Amino acid sequence: MKILITAPYNEEARQELKEKAGEIVYKPWKPQGRAYNEQELKDLLDETKATALITEHDEVTDPVIRAFPGLQFIGVCRGTPSNVAVSTARELGIPVFHTPARNAQAVAEMFLSNVITLLRNTREGCSWLEEERWEAGAHTSYLQFKGNELAGKTVGTVGFGAIGRRIAAMLEPFPCKILFYDPFVESPKPSWKKTDLEEVFSGSDIVSVHLPVNDQTRGMIGKTLFSKMKPGAIFVNTARAVVVNREDLLEVLESGRIRGAVLDVFDHEPPDSTDYRIIHLSNVLATPHIAGATFEVEDHHAAIMNKAVLGWLRERGSTLSQLENKAV
């Protein structure tokens, strides 16, 4: 087996695959500053004669997969294989692996840091200090930027997969009460209450979204749910923008109906004028889709992918020689 790896992949993980699965051709997308497009990926697969692919953001489209129907597997170093024509791979009998939870720790840490920053008015205090506005009176800043503690708050999550559960676990020592909505998950702890969407929005001080994008989730969160939030509540979205009705979010924030929002994703990236209206609001802490952007995430996805690929090989009872004989 010859595996083309275009995802960032550390040397230790590459060596493990080399020893247990076959030859490795490492052509990561990062040096060129963007993912490989459809034609570039076709050219790479043709040039390297690879029989398997591990990718991250590249365009693994229907034409790419049909041009290489002998691929033994496609690995996608992402939480969901959204850049891969999965239905085509399934039709051709090519297994597709991905790396759920690769960024769970990164996103959970970003949730904590940014929610606390908003609660404590940290940005405003830093700006005030940098602008040299500290005049006589030792208690000016103490009074002006007094905020709230995260401890004791009720945090509700919409979706309770790896990231939602990691956040819940990290919040326990504060402590915080946890509510969650997820029809596909049962509560792993009695103290984490599974409930409906309405209670998550009405009963939480902080509502955090952790949903995939599909026909059921697009535009799922809008005016009706926002209207149930407490006036002092904070809305957090580090998942996907399209699960939220943008106009409804803008209205609830501009009107001051809720305290504010922590946002890492937008309907358009780069943002359009409406996105920027939201971003520039004083009660919004916005980051440029970096909640999952840590160097450690690349180590996590390599470890998760290796476990999936090597486990698949063991289940098949395949040897290197058998795989090589099946290569097209």
For each residue, the residues with C-beta under 8 A, 3 or more apart:
1: 21 22 23 51 52 72 320 323 324 327
2: 22 23 24 25 48 49 50 51 52 327
3: 17 21 22 23 24 25 50 51 52 53 54
4: 25 27 44 45 48 50 52 53 54
5: 9 14 17 24 25 26 27 28 53 54
6: 27 28 29 35 36 41 44 53 54 55 56 58
7: 28 29 54 55 56 75 77 298 301 302 305
8: 28 30 56 77 298 302
9: 5 13 14 26 28 54 77 298 302
10: 13 14 298 299 302
11: 14 15
12: 15 16 302
13: 9 10 16 17 299 302 303 305 306
14: 5 9 10 11 17 18 24 26 302
15: 11 12 18 19
16: 12 13 19 20 306 310
17: 3 5 13 14 20 21 22 24 306 309 310
18: 14 15 21 22 23 24
19: 15 16
20: 16 17 310 313
21: 1 3 17 18 52 309 310 313 320 323
22: 1 2 3 17 18 320 323 324
23: 1 2 3 18
24: 2 3 5 14 17 18
25: 2 3 4 5 48 50
26: 5 9 14
27: 4 5 6 44 48
28: 5 6 7 8 9 31
29: 6 7 32 34 35 36 56 57 58
30: 8 33
31: 28
32: 29 36
33: 30
34: 29
35: 6 29 56 57 58 59 83
36: 6 29 32 40 41 44 58 59
37: 40 41 58 59
38: 41 42 59 61 63 64
39: 42 43
40: 36 37 43 44 58
41: 6 36 37 38 44 45 55 58 59 60 64
42: 38 39 45 46 63 64 67 68
43: 39 40 46 47
44: 4 6 27 36 40 41 47 48 50
45: 4 41 42 48 50 53 64 67 68
46: 42 43 49 67
47: 43 44
48: 2 4 25 27 44 45
49: 2 46
50: 2 3 4 25 44 45 53 71
51: 1 2 3 70 71 72 323 327 328
52: 1 2 3 4 21 71 72 73 74 75
53: 3 4 5 6 45 50 60 71 73 74 75
54: 3 4 5 6 7 9 74 75 76 77 305 309
55: 6 7 41 58 60 74 75 76 77 83 84
56: 6 7 8 29 35 76 77 78 301
57: 29 35 78 83
58: 6 29 35 36 37 40 41 55 83
59: 35 36 37 38 41 64 83
60: 41 53 55 64 65 74 76 83 84 85
61: 38 64 65 85
62: 65 66 85 88
63: 38 42 66 67
64: 38 41 42 45 59 60 61 67 68 85
65: 60 61 62 68 69 71 74 84 85 88 89 92 94
66: 62 63 69 88 92
67: 42 45 46 63 64
68: 42 45 64 65 71 328
69: 65 66 92 94 328
70: 51 327 328
71: 50 51 52 53 65 68 74 89 94
72: 1 51 52 94 323 326 327
73: 52 53 94 95 96 97 309 312
74: 52 53 54 55 60 65 71 81 84 89 94 95 96 97
75: 7 52 53 54 55 96 97 98 305 308 309
76: 54 55 56 60 81 83 84 96 97 98 99
77: 7 8 9 54 55 56 98 99 102 298 301 302 305
78: 56 57 81 82 83 98 99 102 301
79: 98 99 100 101 102 103 292
80: 98 100 212
81: 74 76 78 84 86 96 98
82: 78 213
83: 35 55 57 58 59 60 76 78
84: 55 60 65 74 76 81 89 96
85: 60 61 62 64 65 88 89
86: 81 89 90 96
87: 90 91
88: 62 65 66 85 91 92
89: 65 71 74 84 85 86 92 94 95 96
90: 86 87 93 94 96
91: 87 88
92: 65 66 69 88 89
93: 90
94: 65 69 71 72 73 74 89 90
95: 73 74 89 312
96: 73 74 75 76 81 84 86 89 90
97: 73 74 75 76 305 308 309 312
98: 75 76 77 78 79 80 81
99: 76 77 78 79 102 300 301 304 305 308
100: 79 80 161 162 304
101: 79 104 161 162 163 166 300 304
102: 77 78 79 99 292 297 300 301 304
103: 79 106 107 163 291 292 294 297 300
104: 101 107 108 162 163 166
105: 108 109 166 294 296 300
106: 103 109 110 291 292 293 294 296 297
107: 103 104 110 111 163 166 167 238 291 292
108: 104 105 111 112 163 166 167 170
109: 105 106 112 113 170
110: 106 107 113 114 238 264 287 290 291 292
111: 107 108 114 115 167 208 236 238 262 291
112: 108 109 115 116 150 167 170 171
113: 109 110 116 117
114: 110 111 117 118 236 262 285 287
115: 111 112 118 119 150 206 234 236 262
116: 112 113 119 120 122 150
117: 113 114 120 122 123 285
118: 114 115 121 122 234 259 260 262 285
119: 115 116 147 148 149 150 234
120: 116 117 125 145 147 148
121: 118 124 125 145 146 147
122: 116 117 118 125 126 145 147
123: 117 126 127 285
124: 121 127 128 145
125: 120 121 122 128 129 141 144 145
126: 122 123 129 130
127: 123 124 130 131
128: 124 125 131 133 134 141 144 145
129: 125 126 132 133 134 141
130: 126 127
131: 127 128
132: 129
133: 128 129
134: 128 129 140 141
135: 140
136:
137: 140
138: 142
139: 142 143
140: 134 135 137 143 144
141: 125 128 129 134 144 145
142: 138 139 145 146
143: 139 140 146
144: 125 128 140 141
145: 120 121 122 124 125 128 141 142
146: 121 142 143
147: 119 120 121 122
148: 119 120 153
149: 119 152 153
150: 112 115 116 119 153 171 174 176
151: 174 175 176
152: 149 174 175 176
153: 148 149 150 174 176 177 205 206
154: 176 177 178 179 203 204 205 206
155: 167 168 171 176 177 178 179 204 205 206 207 208
156: 178 179 180 181 199 200 201 203 204 206 207 208
157: 160 164 167 168 178 179 180 181 182 200 207 208 209 210
158: 180 181 182 197 200 207 208 209 210 211 221
159: 163 164 180 181 182 209 210 211 212 239
160: 157 164 165 168 180 181 182 185 192 194 210
161: 100 101 164 165 182 185 210
162: 100 101 104 165 166
163: 101 103 104 107 108 159 166 167 210 238
164: 157 159 160 161 167 168 180 182 208 210
165: 160 161 162 168 169 188
166: 101 104 105 107 108 162 163 169 170
167: 107 108 111 112 155 157 163 164 170 171 208 210
168: 155 157 160 164 165 171 172 178 180 189 192
169: 165 166 172
170: 108 109 112 166 167 173
171: 112 150 155 167 168 174 175 176 178
172: 168 169 175 176 191
173: 170
174: 150 151 152 153 171
175: 151 152 171 172
176: 150 151 152 153 154 155 171 172
177: 153 154 155 191 193
178: 154 155 156 157 168 171 191 192 193
179: 154 155 156 157 192 193 195 199 200 203 204
180: 156 157 158 159 160 164 168 185 187 192 193 194 195 200
181: 156 157 158 159 160 194 195 196 197 199 200
182: 157 158 159 160 161 164 185 194
183:
184:
185: 160 161 180 182 194
186: 194
187: 180 190 192 193 194
188: 165 192
189: 168 192
190: 187
191: 172 177 178
192: 160 168 178 179 180 187 188 189
193: 177 178 179 180 187
194: 160 180 181 182 185 186 187
195: 179 180 181 199 200 203
196: 181 199 200
197: 158 181 200 201 225
198: 201 202 225 228
199: 156 179 181 195 196 202 203
200: 156 157 158 179 180 181 195 196 197 203 204 207
201: 156 197 198 204 207 225 226 228 229
202: 198 199 228 229 230
203: 154 156 179 195 199 200
204: 154 155 156 179 200 201 207 229 230 233
205: 153 154 155 230 232 233 234
206: 115 153 154 155 156 233 234 236
207: 155 156 157 158 200 201 204 229 233 234 235 236
208: 111 155 156 157 158 164 167 236 237 238
209: 157 158 159 221 235 236 237 238 239 243 244
210: 157 158 159 160 161 163 164 167 238 239
211: 158 159 217 220 239 240 243
212: 80 159 217 239 240
213: 82 217 218 240 242 243
214: 217 218
215: 218
216: 220
217: 211 212 213 214 220 240 243
218: 213 214 215 242 243
219: 222 242 243 244 245
220: 211 216 217 243 244
221: 158 209 225 226 243 244 245 248
222: 219 225 226 244 245 248
223: 226 227 245 248 251 252
224: 227 228
225: 197 198 201 221 222 228 229
226: 201 221 222 223 229 235 248 249 252 257 258
227: 223 224 252 257
228: 198 201 202 224 225
229: 201 202 204 207 225 226 233 235 252 257 258
230: 202 204 205 233 258
231: 257 258 259
232: 205 258 259
233: 204 205 206 207 229 230 258 259
234: 115 118 119 205 206 207 258 259 260 261 262
235: 207 209 226 229 249 252 258 260 261 262
236: 111 114 115 206 207 208 209 261 262 263
237: 208 209 240 241 243 244 261 262 263 264 265
238: 107 110 111 163 208 209 210 262 263 264 265 291 292
239: 159 209 210 211 212 243 265
240: 211 212 213 217 237 243 265
241: 237 244 246 265 266 267
242: 213 218 219 267
243: 209 211 213 217 218 219 220 221 237 239 240
244: 209 219 220 221 222 237 241 248 249
245: 219 221 222 223 248 249
246: 241 249 250 267 274 275 278
247: 250 251 274
248: 221 222 223 226 244 245 251 252
249: 226 235 244 245 246 252 253 261 278
250: 246 247 253 254 274 277 278
251: 223 247 248 254 255 257
252: 223 226 227 229 235 248 249 255 257 258
253: 249 250 256 257 258 260 261 278 281 283 284
254: 250 251 277 281
255: 251 252
256: 253 283
257: 226 227 229 231 251 252 253
258: 226 229 230 231 232 233 234 235 252 253 261
259: 118 231 232 233 234 283
260: 118 234 235 253 281 283 284 285
261: 234 235 236 237 249 253 258 278 283 284 285
262: 111 114 115 118 234 235 236 237 238 284 285 286
263: 236 237 238 266 278 279 284 285 286 287
264: 110 237 238 286 287 288 289 290 291
265: 237 238 239 240 241 269 289
266: 241 263 269 271 275 278 279 286 289
267: 241 242 246 271 272 274 275
268: 271 272 275
269: 265 266 288 289
270:
271: 266 267 268 275 276 279
272: 267 268 275 276
273: 276 277
274: 246 247 250 267 277 278
275: 246 266 267 268 271 272 278 279
276: 271 272 273 279 280
277: 250 254 273 274 280 281
278: 246 249 250 253 261 263 266 274 275 281 284 286
279: 263 266 271 275 276 284 286
280: 276 277 284
281: 253 254 260 277 278 284
282:
283: 253 256 259 260 261
284: 253 260 261 262 263 278 279 280 281
285: 114 117 118 123 260 261 262 263
286: 262 263 264 266 278 279
287: 110 114 263 264 290 291
288: 264 269
289: 264 265 266 269 293
290: 110 264 287 293
291: 103 106 107 110 111 238 264 287
292: 79 102 103 106 107 110 238 297
293: 106 289 290 297
294: 103 105 106 297
295: 298 299
296: 105 106 299 300
297: 102 103 106 292 293 294 300 301
298: 7 8 9 10 77 295 301 302
299: 10 13 295 296 302 303
300: 99 101 102 103 105 296 297 303 304
301: 7 56 77 78 99 102 297 298 304 305
302: 7 8 9 10 12 13 14 77 298 299 305 306
303: 13 299 300 306 307
304: 99 100 101 102 300 301 307 308
305: 7 13 54 75 77 97 99 301 302 308 309
306: 13 16 17 302 303 309 310
307: 303 304 310 311
308: 75 97 99 304 305 311 312
309: 17 21 54 73 75 97 305 306 312 313
310: 16 17 20 21 306 307 313 314
311: 307 308 314 315
312: 73 95 97 308 309 315 316
313: 20 21 309 310 316 318 323
314: 310 311 317
315: 311 312
316: 312 313
317: 314
318: 313 322 323
319: 322 323
320: 1 21 22 323 324
321: 324 325
322: 318 319 325 326
323: 1 21 22 51 72 313 318 319 320 326 327
324: 1 22 320 321 327
325: 321 322
326: 72 322 323
327: 1 2 51 70 72 323 324
328: 51 68 69 70
